[in-house]
Amino acid sequence: MPDNLVEITNLTKKFADKIEPAVDNITTTIEKGKITGLVGPDGAGKTTFIRLITRLLLPTEGEITLNTDDIGYMPQQFGLYEDLSVQQNLDLYADLQGVTGKERKKTFEKLLKFTSLTPFTQRLAGKLSGGMKQKLGIACALISKPQLLLLDEPSVGVDPISRHELWSMVQELLKEGITVLWSTAYLDEAAQCENILLLNKGKLLYEGNPADLTQKTKGRVFLIKETTVNKRQVLKQVLNEKGIIDGVIQGSSIRILTDSKNKMPNYPEIISVEPRFEDSFIDILGGGPGGESKLADMIETKEKTNKPIIEAKNLTKMYGDFAAAKDINFSVKSGEIFGLLGPNGAGKSTIFKMMCGLTRPSSGEAVVKGLNLETASGKARSNIGYMAQRFSLYRPLSVMQNLKFFSGVYGLKNKEQKEKIDRIIEIFQFEKYLNINSGELPLGYKQRLALSCAVMHEPEVLFLDEPTSGVDPITRREFWTHINNMVEKGITIMVTTHFMDEAEYCDRISLIYKARAIAIDTPDELKNMAKTNKNPDPTMEDAFIELVNKNEKANSVN
């Protein structure tokens, strides 16, 4: 029996302003020398659980026995100083942890090499890409050579290539005997852990090998192959059927989960497929949110046109000699979902800001509904909704104050404004949060509020820059139910995401790498481009990595 580095008995944490415990009577252990995944929906208690282990919080009841005093901790929010350089952050953490002399120099050299940050020691932390920030955060947590490393969602907002690098780093740490507790919103990561703890509403629902949980949905997962009609309409229809507890778009197909084994729905071209960990995760939490969207229901249907709604024409943005975006060209049809994918720092957000008129191009044009947004009037801009990558609302303002402010900015007044706000409050169940500052909301509710403020004025064009970053799979499904139904109402949507399964919802995708578009096509065609003898059936994540690597190799030869 392996040694337990952490032993937890009847652990409970209650906060004075909350009725339900954040952590509710949990008894478990964390085994030495292994990686344990901590998963669960937003508000499940994951961060509270980790902070209790670090002793940053004290339990209301129960006990935590730590069989080590050497603990490294990387919090969910970037815990570094963005106005300090990489080296200055390392120096600060070394000072705090009493690492000095020759040991300090040796530790820095090892960590910088380990994280591939050696060339960037003088760069400000705030100027690093998302993946590099996370690597620096891990490096700072490792300065004291801990026996136990606690990582609270280290891969949030990080592209697939950087996520693979982070995972490889953690695998190397395991070889050195470090025990890791890894909280994650990415269930493919959780599936690779040796053990998982699945929390919901503070309770421990499952503990054990992820593969054992995955097998609980065997015989209940099916793929409706290449639907010839609108895939969003098919998904909505399927999700409204009795016995279907989850469904997602997978390219031109629909992947569904039923409530009982071998209950194959009556669709042509339907096959049984192997379950994934995510299927069992959704199942144990009671299923997905269904196919209806009250948010889309409140939006009037837009008139579709054959003309392009969004156009990028040789769009370029230079900062001195540095190209943030170079010769970007695409057009988006009315009622289409168009995705931008790419590694951190590839230029996606820069392209987005130019398309919205928030950043002036160095050359080229960003055109929405035939108007160049550099010169368009405020009235023309009112046809656009924008949800930024980073939470873009006013954090010191309450939920109600944000709703009033943004509805007013978008021209809603008097009775119409009140009715829209009341409807939004009902749809997203904001009642208990109305007087809470938006910066203090749980992440899922922050994202819901940001989406609400972007669509209250019923825009014809909606820009969503990583709208589901960091939220759990059920909340992500809720968002895509809204997105799919809004598109069916004729709204045209551009979206970026680091969740490759979400990219499957797009009608077409442009893959951006090093400021240029290296591929543009449907999700299925991009996967076809990435087929190899070793991998004849690539996932969207496989395609992302393969196409980026192919481009990198081609450019290195040239």
Buried (B, 14 or more C-beta within 10 A) or exposed (E): EEEBBBBBBEBBBBEEEEEEBBBBBBEBBBBBBBBBBBBBBBBBBBBBBBBBBBEEBEBBBBEBEBBEEEBBBBBBEBBBBEEBBBBBBBBBBBEEBEBEEEEBEEBBEEBBEBBEBEEBBEBBBEBBBBBBBBBBBBBBBBBBBBBBBBBBBBBBBBBBBBBBBBBEBBEEBBEEEBBBBBBBBBBBBBBBBBBBBBBBBBBBBBBEEBEEBBEBBEBBBBBBBEBEEEBBEBBBBBBEEEEBBBBBBBBBBBBBBBEEEEEEEEBEEBEEBEBBBBBBBBBBBEBBBBBBBBBBEBBEEBEEEEEBBBBBBEBBBBEEEEBBBBBBEBBBBBBBBBBBBBBBBBBBBBBBBBBBBBBEBBEBBBBBBEBBBEEBEEEBBBBBBBBBBEBBBBEEBBBBBBBBBBBEEBEBEEEEBEEBBEBBBEBBEBEEBEEBBBEEBBBBBBBBBBBBBBBBBBBBBBBBBBBBBBBBBBBBBBBBBBBBBBBBBBBBBBBBBBBBBBBBBBBBBBBBBBBBBBBBBBBBBBBEBBBEEEEEEBBBBBBBBBBBEBBEEEEEEE
